[in-house]
């Protein structure tokens, strides 16, 4: 961190020097909506990363992220490499499955991995916007909990549950913005967007009744019925 401060003026480490503590996901399939995390304390880093890529092997999902191409996936790729993780479906580019030739997870302009920040910025880094800002402009809760800058200190203090809660809220903000993006590009009607949004609300309202789910109660408390006027 000291070397990083000298080089860049801050101590946020390069992707290959991070360690994966938790991977939070929102899974939408025909069975409904699931919000979950994989990682500590149940699994070590290698097992968590392998579990994530195993999900890609099983479902071949569309991955949706906010700055995932710029940070999250490079972190996972470097850490998977050094840990000896196998992820053939993720790295498929058409050699074994021709459907991946023109739509795979690796190429920037394909949609098997949709980096919402990158797309909305028209692939121009100067136009990038923080997830928290865009979520709040859309009337969504934005970031809650420990915050990205406090993850390291929270981990040192053993606050794994707090980190997981923060990451799950980030994942859900991203998913909700993806629903709005589907409306923006004409894939969803207003009615479809309303149904999908209601499914999210209903899901976290049920989760929020559990004693350990205070973060979902906080999420709901900050979720506006209508977005604010900028």
C-alpha positions as CSV (number, residue, x, y, z in Angstrom):
1,X,0.0,0.0,0.0
2,X,2.9,2.3,0.8
3,X,4.4,1.7,-2.7
4,X,1.0,2.3,-4.3
5,X,0.7,5.6,-2.5
6,X,4.0,6.7,-3.8
7,X,3.1,5.6,-7.4
8,X,-0.4,6.9,-7.6
9,X,-1.2,9.1,-4.6
10,X,-3.7,6.5,-3.2
11,X,-3.4,3.0,-1.7
12,X,-6.1,1.2,-3.7
13,X,-4.2,-1.9,-5.0
14,X,-4.0,-3.1,-8.6
15,X,-6.4,-5.9,-9.5
16,X,-3.9,-8.8,-9.2
17,X,-3.0,-7.8,-5.6
18,X,-6.5,-8.0,-4.3
19,X,-7.8,-11.1,-2.5
20,X,-11.4,-12.3,-2.9
21,X,-13.4,-12.4,0.3
22,X,-16.9,-12.6,-1.0
23,X,-18.7,-12.7,-4.4
24,X,-22.3,-11.5,-4.2
25,X,-24.8,-12.4,-6.9
26,X,-28.4,-11.8,-8.0
27,X,-29.7,-14.8,-10.0
28,X,-32.9,-14.3,-12.1
29,X,-34.1,-17.5,-13.8
30,X,-37.4,-19.2,-14.5
31,X,-37.7,-20.2,-10.8
32,X,-37.6,-16.7,-9.5
33,X,-35.0,-14.4,-8.0
34,X,-32.2,-15.3,-5.6
35,X,-29.7,-13.0,-3.8
36,X,-26.7,-14.7,-2.3
37,X,-23.0,-14.6,-1.5
38,X,-20.2,-17.1,-1.8
39,X,-16.9,-16.8,0.1
40,X,-15.8,-16.4,3.6
41,X,-16.5,-17.9,6.2
42,X,-17.8,-21.0,4.4
43,X,-15.2,-21.1,1.6
44,X,-11.6,-20.0,1.1
45,X,-10.7,-17.8,-1.8
46,X,-10.0,-20.6,-4.3
47,X,-13.2,-22.4,-3.5
48,X,-15.3,-19.2,-3.8
49,X,-13.9,-18.3,-7.2
50,X,-14.3,-21.9,-8.5
51,X,-17.9,-21.9,-7.3
52,X,-18.5,-18.6,-9.2
53,X,-17.1,-20.0,-12.4
54,X,-19.0,-23.3,-11.8
55,X,-22.2,-21.3,-11.9
56,X,-21.2,-20.0,-15.4
57,X,-20.5,-23.6,-16.5
58,X,-24.0,-24.7,-15.2
59,X,-26.2,-21.8,-16.4
60,X,-24.2,-19.9,-19.1
61,X,-25.9,-16.7,-17.7
62,X,-25.6,-13.2,-19.0
63,X,-23.3,-11.5,-16.5
64,X,-24.2,-8.0,-15.6
65,X,-21.9,-5.7,-13.7
66,X,-21.0,-2.1,-13.0
67,X,-17.4,-1.6,-13.9
68,X,-17.0,-5.4,-14.0
69,X,-14.7,-5.2,-17.0
70,X,-12.6,-2.6,-15.4
71,X,-12.2,-4.2,-12.0
72,X,-14.3,-7.1,-10.7
73,X,-13.6,-9.6,-13.5
74,X,-9.9,-8.8,-13.8
75,X,-9.5,-9.4,-10.1
76,X,-11.3,-12.8,-10.4
77,X,-9.3,-13.7,-13.5
78,X,-5.9,-13.0,-11.9
79,X,-6.8,-14.7,-8.6
80,X,-8.3,-17.7,-10.5
81,X,-5.1,-18.0,-12.5
82,X,-2.8,-18.1,-9.4
83,X,-5.2,-20.3,-7.5
84,X,-5.5,-23.0,-10.3
85,X,-9.2,-22.5,-11.0
86,X,-10.8,-23.9,-14.1
87,X,-13.3,-21.8,-16.0
88,X,-13.6,-23.1,-19.6
89,X,-17.1,-21.7,-20.3
90,X,-16.1,-18.2,-19.3
91,X,-13.1,-18.3,-21.6
92,X,-14.9,-20.0,-24.5
93,X,-14.6,-17.8,-27.7
94,X,-16.1,-20.1,-30.3
95,X,-13.5,-22.9,-30.6
96,X,-15.8,-25.5,-29.0
97,X,-19.1,-23.7,-29.1
98,X,-19.7,-21.7,-32.3
99,X,-22.4,-19.6,-30.5
100,X,-19.6,-18.0,-28.6
101,X,-17.7,-16.7,-31.6
102,X,-19.8,-13.6,-31.8
103,X,-21.1,-13.3,-28.3
104,X,-18.8,-14.4,-25.4
105,X,-17.7,-13.2,-22.0
106,X,-14.3,-11.9,-23.0
107,X,-14.9,-9.4,-25.8
108,X,-15.8,-5.9,-24.7
109,X,-18.6,-5.3,-27.1
110,X,-20.4,-8.6,-26.6
111,X,-23.3,-9.0,-24.2
112,X,-22.7,-12.3,-22.4
113,X,-21.0,-9.9,-20.0
114,X,-22.7,-6.6,-19.9
115,X,-20.8,-3.9,-18.1
116,X,-23.5,-1.4,-17.6
117,X,-21.2,1.5,-16.7
118,X,-19.1,0.9,-19.8
119,X,-22.2,0.7,-22.1
120,X,-24.0,3.7,-20.7
121,X,-20.8,5.7,-21.0
122,X,-20.6,4.7,-24.7
123,X,-17.2,3.0,-23.9
124,X,-15.7,6.4,-23.2
125,X,-13.9,6.3,-19.7
126,X,-14.4,10.1,-19.3
127,X,-18.1,9.5,-19.2
128,X,-18.0,6.8,-16.4
129,X,-20.3,7.4,-13.5
130,X,-20.3,5.8,-10.0
131,X,-22.9,3.2,-9.3
132,X,-24.1,5.0,-6.2
133,X,-24.8,8.3,-8.1
134,X,-26.7,6.6,-10.9
135,X,-28.7,4.4,-8.6
136,X,-29.8,7.3,-6.4
137,X,-30.7,9.4,-9.5
138,X,-33.0,6.5,-10.5
139,X,-34.6,6.5,-7.0
140,X,-32.8,3.4,-5.9
141,X,-31.1,3.0,-2.5
142,X,-27.5,3.2,-3.7
143,X,-24.7,2.0,-1.5
144,X,-25.5,1.1,2.1
145,X,-23.4,-0.4,4.8
146,X,-19.6,-0.4,5.3
147,X,-18.7,1.2,1.9
148,X,-15.9,0.2,-0.4
149,X,-13.3,2.3,1.3
150,X,-13.9,0.6,4.6
151,X,-13.8,-3.1,3.4
152,X,-10.2,-3.6,4.3
153,X,-10.5,-2.3,7.9
154,X,-13.8,-4.1,8.3
155,X,-12.1,-7.4,7.2
156,X,-9.4,-6.7,9.7
157,X,-12.0,-6.4,12.4
158,X,-13.7,-9.7,11.4
159,X,-16.8,-8.0,10.0
160,X,-17.4,-10.6,7.2
161,X,-21.2,-10.4,7.5
162,X,-21.1,-6.6,7.1
163,X,-19.0,-6.9,4.0
164,X,-21.3,-9.5,2.5
165,X,-24.3,-7.3,3.2
166,X,-22.6,-4.3,1.5
167,X,-21.8,-6.4,-1.6
168,X,-25.3,-7.9,-1.9
169,X,-26.8,-4.4,-1.8
170,X,-24.4,-3.4,-4.6
171,X,-25.3,-6.4,-6.6
172,X,-29.0,-5.6,-6.2
173,X,-28.6,-1.9,-7.2
174,X,-26.8,-3.1,-10.3
175,X,-29.6,-5.6,-11.1
176,X,-32.3,-2.9,-10.7
177,X,-30.4,-0.6,-13.0
178,X,-30.2,-3.4,-15.5
179,X,-34.0,-3.6,-15.4
180,X,-34.2,0.1,-16.2
181,X,-31.7,-0.5,-19.0
182,X,-33.9,-3.2,-20.4
183,X,-36.7,-0.6,-20.5
184,X,-34.4,2.0,-22.0
185,X,-33.4,-0.2,-24.9
186,X,-37.0,-1.4,-25.5
187,X,-36.6,-5.0,-24.3
188,X,-39.1,-4.4,-21.5
189,X,-42.4,-2.6,-21.6
190,X,-43.3,-0.4,-18.6
191,X,-45.5,-3.2,-17.3
192,X,-42.7,-5.8,-17.6
193,X,-40.4,-3.5,-15.7
194,X,-43.0,-3.0,-13.0
195,X,-43.5,-6.8,-12.6
196,X,-39.7,-7.4,-12.3
197,X,-39.3,-4.6,-9.9
198,X,-42.2,-5.9,-7.8
199,X,-40.5,-9.3,-7.7
200,X,-37.4,-7.7,-6.3
201,X,-39.4,-5.8,-3.6
202,X,-41.3,-8.8,-2.6
203,X,-38.1,-10.9,-2.4
204,X,-36.3,-8.5,-0.1
205,X,-39.4,-7.8,1.9
206,X,-39.5,-11.5,2.8
207,X,-35.8,-11.5,3.5
208,X,-36.0,-8.4,5.6
209,X,-38.3,-10.1,8.1
210,X,-35.3,-12.3,9.1
211,X,-33.4,-11.1,12.2
212,X,-30.0,-11.1,10.4
213,X,-31.3,-9.1,7.4
214,X,-31.2,-5.6,8.7
215,X,-29.4,-4.5,5.5
216,X,-32.6,-5.3,3.4
217,X,-34.7,-3.3,5.8
218,X,-32.3,-0.4,5.3
219,X,-32.4,-1.0,1.5
220,X,-36.2,-0.8,1.5
221,X,-36.2,2.3,3.6
222,X,-34.0,4.2,1.1
223,X,-35.9,2.9,-2.0
224,X,-38.0,5.7,-3.4
225,X,-41.3,5.2,-5.2
226,X,-40.2,7.8,-7.7
227,X,-36.7,9.0,-8.7
228,X,-35.7,12.5,-7.6
229,X,-35.6,15.4,-10.0
230,X,-31.9,16.2,-10.7
